[in-house]
Amino acid sequence: MLLTDQSLSEAELDDLDAFLMSDAMPEGGMDISTLDGFLAAVVLNPDIVLPSQWLPWAWDMEDAEDEPVFKNAEEAERITGLIMRHYNMVIQGIRHGTFDPLLFELRQDDGSEFFDAEGWCEGFMLGVSVFIDAWRPVLEQHMELVAPMVLLGTDRGWKMLEESGNNKEATRQAYESIPAAVIAISEHFRPQREAMGRSRTGAAPTTRSAPKVGRNDPCSCGSGKKYKKCCGIETLH
């Protein structure tokens, strides 16, 4: 039986990370930090996104078509079980306001802490762009809610950071504001979640708040680029 309600130990996180970085994964697969960001966006989305809808993107960030080459059924069950347990921990962290992004630490010559949040934000913005229905009004009317993720997870954001005059400090401020941004987004979507909950129990159903936008459609921010090339998944590096 898979224990989906237990957080992953350090050893299990390392195990999952090792698999995601192995040759068994498709070339366009996620690492563990990118997966964490992607799952945060999936969980925050007030619409129900089933594992069957989001898991293929963990294997193949570009098209959700390639799959890992597992050694056997046992390995497939083990890795999928680890991902599902981490997914449930992301749910609990966001629900209880204790969510912290899973970031890679970068070694600094002066011994100070600095983290690589690019992959995390890239994963988050992928979750936004793939399941766009609920997110488009946010991008059009409340961009401040996703500002850290846009800055660190999109081409447009990295250009803004480079023009800031102090890229490193602006980057630090951006990733340090991610937990607060996650809480703010969760609160923003609370009325929609509650309305959807009522509709599932017999109240009047909710309606889609904006037209569906594809990943290859023009970005709603007005840049003229495709969404996946602007507020979507691609980064500067």
C-alpha positions as CSV (number, residue, x, y, z in Angstrom):
1,M,0.0,0.0,0.0
2,L,1.3,3.5,-0.9
3,L,1.5,5.9,2.0
4,T,0.4,9.0,0.3
5,D,-0.1,11.0,3.5
6,Q,3.5,11.0,4.7
7,S,6.0,13.6,3.7
8,L,9.2,12.4,2.0
9,S,12.3,11.8,4.0
10,E,15.6,13.3,2.9
11,A,16.6,9.9,1.6
12,E,13.3,9.6,-0.4
13,L,13.7,13.1,-1.8
14,D,17.2,12.2,-2.9
15,D,15.9,9.0,-4.4
16,L,13.2,10.8,-6.4
17,D,15.7,13.5,-7.5
18,A,18.2,10.9,-8.6
19,F,15.5,9.2,-10.8
20,L,14.3,12.5,-12.3
21,M,17.9,13.3,-13.2
22,S,18.7,9.8,-14.6
23,D,18.8,8.6,-18.2
24,A,15.5,6.8,-17.5
25,M,13.8,10.2,-17.9
26,P,12.9,11.9,-21.2
27,E,15.2,14.8,-22.1
28,G,12.5,17.3,-21.3
29,G,11.6,15.9,-17.9
30,M,11.5,17.9,-14.6
31,D,14.0,17.9,-11.8
32,I,12.7,17.8,-8.3
33,S,12.7,21.6,-7.8
34,T,10.8,22.2,-11.0
35,L,8.4,19.5,-10.1
36,D,7.7,21.2,-6.7
37,G,7.0,24.5,-8.5
38,F,4.7,22.8,-11.0
39,L,2.8,21.0,-8.3
40,A,2.3,24.3,-6.4
41,A,0.6,25.8,-9.4
42,V,-1.5,22.7,-9.9
43,V,-2.6,22.7,-6.2
44,L,-3.4,26.5,-6.2
45,N,-5.6,26.2,-9.3
46,P,-9.2,26.3,-8.0
47,D,-10.2,24.0,-10.8
48,I,-9.8,20.2,-10.2
49,V,-6.7,19.0,-12.0
50,L,-6.4,15.2,-11.9
51,P,-3.1,13.4,-11.6
52,S,-3.7,11.9,-15.0
53,Q,-3.8,15.4,-16.4
54,W,-0.7,16.8,-14.7
55,L,1.7,13.8,-14.3
56,P,2.6,13.5,-18.0
57,W,4.0,17.1,-17.8
58,A,6.4,16.0,-15.1
59,W,7.9,13.5,-17.5
60,D,7.9,15.8,-20.6
61,M,7.6,19.6,-20.0
62,E,7.3,20.4,-23.7
63,D,4.5,18.2,-25.0
64,A,3.5,15.8,-22.2
65,E,4.1,12.9,-24.6
66,D,7.4,11.2,-23.6
67,E,7.5,8.9,-20.6
68,P,10.2,7.4,-18.4
69,V,11.7,4.0,-19.1
70,F,11.1,2.2,-15.8
71,K,13.1,-1.0,-15.1
72,N,9.9,-2.7,-14.0
73,A,6.4,-2.2,-12.6
74,E,7.8,-2.0,-9.0
75,E,10.0,1.0,-9.9
76,A,7.2,2.7,-11.7
77,E,5.0,2.2,-8.6
78,R,7.7,3.4,-6.3
79,I,8.5,6.6,-8.2
80,T,4.9,7.5,-8.9
81,G,4.2,6.9,-5.2
82,L,6.9,9.3,-4.2
83,I,5.6,12.0,-6.5
84,M,2.0,11.5,-5.2
85,R,3.2,11.8,-1.6
86,H,5.1,15.0,-2.4
87,Y,2.0,16.3,-4.2
88,N,-0.1,15.7,-1.1
89,M,2.5,17.5,1.1
90,V,2.3,20.5,-1.3
91,I,-1.5,20.4,-0.7
92,Q,-1.0,20.3,3.0
93,G,1.6,23.1,3.0
94,I,-0.6,25.4,1.0
95,R,-3.7,24.6,2.9
96,H,-2.0,25.3,6.3
97,G,0.0,28.3,5.1
98,T,3.3,26.5,5.8
99,F,4.5,26.0,2.2
100,D,8.1,26.5,1.4
101,P,9.5,26.1,-2.1
102,L,12.0,23.3,-2.7
103,L,15.1,25.2,-4.1
104,F,18.6,24.2,-4.9
105,E,21.3,26.0,-2.9
106,L,24.1,27.7,-4.8
107,R,27.5,27.9,-3.2
108,Q,28.7,31.4,-2.6
109,D,32.4,32.4,-2.2
110,D,31.6,34.5,0.8
111,G,29.6,31.6,2.5
112,S,26.3,33.4,2.2
113,E,23.1,31.6,1.2
114,F,21.8,32.0,-2.3
115,F,19.2,29.7,-4.0
116,D,18.5,28.8,-7.6
117,A,14.7,29.4,-7.9
118,E,14.7,29.5,-11.7
119,G,13.7,25.9,-12.1
120,W,11.0,26.1,-9.4
121,C,9.5,29.2,-11.1
122,E,9.7,27.6,-14.5
123,G,7.7,24.7,-13.2
124,F,5.2,27.0,-11.6
125,M,4.7,28.9,-14.8
126,L,4.3,25.7,-16.7
127,G,1.5,24.8,-14.4
128,V,0.0,28.2,-15.0
129,S,0.2,27.9,-18.8
130,V,-1.0,24.3,-19.2
131,F,-4.0,24.8,-17.0
132,I,-4.6,28.4,-17.9
133,D,-8.4,28.8,-17.5
134,A,-8.2,30.0,-13.9
135,W,-5.0,31.9,-14.3
136,R,-5.7,34.1,-17.2
137,P,-7.6,36.7,-15.2
138,V,-4.7,36.7,-12.7
139,L,-2.2,37.5,-15.4
140,E,-4.4,40.2,-16.9
141,Q,-5.6,41.9,-13.7
142,H,-3.4,40.8,-10.7
143,M,0.0,40.2,-12.1
144,E,1.5,41.2,-8.7
145,L,0.3,37.9,-7.3
146,V,2.6,35.9,-9.5
147,A,5.4,38.6,-9.8
148,P,8.2,36.4,-8.3
149,M,7.4,33.5,-10.5
150,V,7.2,35.7,-13.6
151,L,10.5,37.3,-12.8
152,L,12.4,34.1,-12.2
153,G,10.5,31.7,-14.5
154,T,10.1,33.6,-17.8
155,D,12.2,35.3,-20.5
156,R,10.5,38.6,-19.9
157,G,11.1,38.3,-16.2
158,W,14.9,37.6,-16.5
159,K,15.2,40.6,-18.9
160,M,13.6,42.8,-16.2
161,L,16.0,41.4,-13.6
162,E,19.0,42.2,-15.8
163,E,17.7,45.7,-16.2
164,S,17.2,46.1,-12.5
165,G,20.8,47.3,-11.9
166,N,21.3,44.7,-9.1
167,N,20.4,41.4,-10.6
168,K,21.6,39.3,-7.6
169,E,19.7,41.2,-5.0
170,A,16.5,41.5,-7.1
171,T,16.7,37.7,-7.6
172,R,17.1,37.1,-3.9
173,Q,14.1,39.4,-3.1
174,A,12.1,37.5,-5.7
175,Y,12.7,34.0,-4.4
176,E,12.3,35.1,-0.8
177,S,8.8,36.4,-1.6
178,I,7.6,33.1,-3.1
179,P,6.0,31.7,0.1
180,A,4.0,34.9,0.7
181,A,3.0,34.9,-3.0
182,V,1.7,31.4,-2.7
183,I,-0.4,32.3,0.3
184,A,-1.7,35.4,-1.4
185,I,-2.7,33.4,-4.5
186,S,-4.4,30.8,-2.3
187,E,-6.4,33.5,-0.7
188,H,-7.2,35.1,-4.0
189,F,-8.7,31.8,-5.3
190,R,-10.5,31.0,-2.1
191,P,-13.9,32.3,-3.3
192,Q,-13.7,30.2,-6.4
193,R,-12.7,27.1,-4.5
194,E,-15.7,27.6,-2.1
195,A,-18.0,28.3,-5.0
196,M,-16.9,25.1,-6.8
197,G,-17.4,23.2,-3.5
198,R,-20.9,24.4,-3.3
199,S,-21.6,23.5,-7.0
200,R,-20.4,20.0,-6.3
201,T,-22.9,19.7,-3.5
202,G,-25.9,20.9,-5.5
203,A,-25.7,24.7,-5.6
204,A,-25.6,26.7,-8.8
205,P,-22.6,25.6,-10.9
206,T,-19.7,28.0,-11.5
207,T,-18.8,29.2,-15.0
208,R,-15.5,29.5,-16.7
209,S,-14.1,33.0,-16.0
210,A,-12.2,33.4,-19.2
211,P,-11.8,31.9,-22.6
212,K,-9.4,29.0,-22.8
213,V,-5.9,29.9,-24.1
214,G,-3.5,27.5,-25.6
215,R,0.3,27.4,-24.8
216,N,1.0,28.6,-28.4
217,D,-1.5,31.5,-28.3
218,P,-0.3,35.1,-27.9
219,C,0.5,36.0,-24.3
220,S,-2.2,37.9,-22.5
221,C,0.4,40.4,-21.1
222,G,0.5,42.1,-24.5
223,S,4.2,41.3,-25.3
224,G,3.3,39.8,-28.7
225,K,5.1,36.6,-27.9
226,K,3.6,33.1,-27.6
227,Y,2.4,32.5,-24.0
228,K,4.9,29.7,-23.5
229,K,7.7,32.0,-24.5
230,C,6.7,34.9,-22.3
231,C,4.7,34.2,-19.1
232,G,4.9,30.5,-19.8
233,I,7.6,28.0,-19.2
234,E,10.7,29.1,-21.1
235,T,13.5,30.9,-19.2
236,L,16.4,33.1,-20.3
237,H,19.1,30.5,-19.5
